[in-house]
Amino acid sequence: MRVLITGLYGATGPYLADYLAEEHPEAEVRETMREQCELTDYLAVRRLLEEARPDVIVNLASYTDPQKSFEEP
């Protein structure tokens, strides 16, 4: 099983990575960070998905500055 996780290094991501390593060691986990793939860029996301070919996608990416999220959606 191939798992793609966005936001792996945020508040929740490390717990998911630990869980997968312990409970599903066969899972191939691939993470992506904003610097690697801007999630608002359709073509970048499409390329990522074509390359990673995940069976499961877990989106944990978030903007941690609420005020800035309104200024830069």
C-alpha positions as CSV (number, residue, x, y, z in Angstrom):
1,M,0.0,0.0,0.0
2,R,1.3,3.4,-1.0
3,V,0.3,6.3,1.3
4,L,0.8,10.0,0.4
5,I,0.7,12.3,3.4
6,T,0.6,16.1,3.1
7,G,1.6,18.0,6.2
8,L,3.5,15.1,7.7
9,Y,5.6,17.4,9.8
10,G,2.7,19.3,11.4
11,A,0.9,18.7,14.6
12,T,-0.8,15.4,13.6
13,G,1.5,14.0,11.0
14,P,4.2,12.4,13.2
15,Y,1.5,10.4,15.1
16,L,0.2,9.1,11.8
17,A,3.7,8.2,10.6
18,D,4.3,6.3,13.9
19,Y,1.0,4.5,13.7
20,L,1.7,3.4,10.1
21,A,5.2,2.2,11.0
22,E,3.9,0.2,13.9
23,E,0.6,-1.2,12.6
24,H,1.2,-1.3,8.8
25,P,5.0,-1.7,8.3
26,E,4.3,-2.8,4.7
27,A,3.0,0.7,3.9
28,E,5.2,2.8,1.7
29,V,4.8,6.3,3.1
30,R,5.6,9.3,1.0
31,E,5.3,12.8,2.3
32,T,5.2,16.1,0.5
33,M,5.9,19.6,1.8
34,R,4.9,23.0,0.4
35,E,8.4,23.5,-1.0
36,Q,8.0,20.2,-3.0
37,C,4.5,20.7,-4.2
38,E,2.2,23.7,-3.8
39,L,-1.2,22.1,-3.2
40,T,-3.0,25.1,-4.9
41,D,-1.1,24.3,-8.1
42,Y,-3.2,21.8,-10.0
43,L,-0.4,20.8,-12.4
44,A,2.1,20.3,-9.6
45,V,-0.4,18.1,-7.7
46,R,-1.2,16.1,-10.8
47,R,2.6,15.5,-11.4
48,L,3.0,14.4,-7.8
49,L,0.1,12.0,-8.0
50,E,1.3,10.5,-11.3
51,E,4.8,10.0,-9.8
52,A,3.7,8.7,-6.4
53,R,0.6,6.7,-7.6
54,P,-0.7,6.5,-4.0
55,D,-3.4,4.1,-2.9
56,V,-4.3,6.4,-0.1
57,I,-4.0,10.2,0.3
58,V,-4.1,11.8,3.8
59,N,-4.2,15.6,3.7
60,L,-3.0,17.0,6.9
61,A,-1.6,20.2,5.4
62,S,-2.9,23.4,7.1
63,Y,-2.1,27.0,7.5
64,T,-1.1,27.7,11.1
65,D,-1.6,31.4,11.0
66,P,-5.3,32.1,10.8
67,Q,-5.0,35.8,10.0
68,K,-2.5,35.2,7.2
69,S,-4.8,32.5,5.8
70,F,-7.3,35.2,5.1
71,E,-4.7,37.5,3.5
72,E,-3.0,34.8,1.5
73,P,-5.7,32.1,0.8
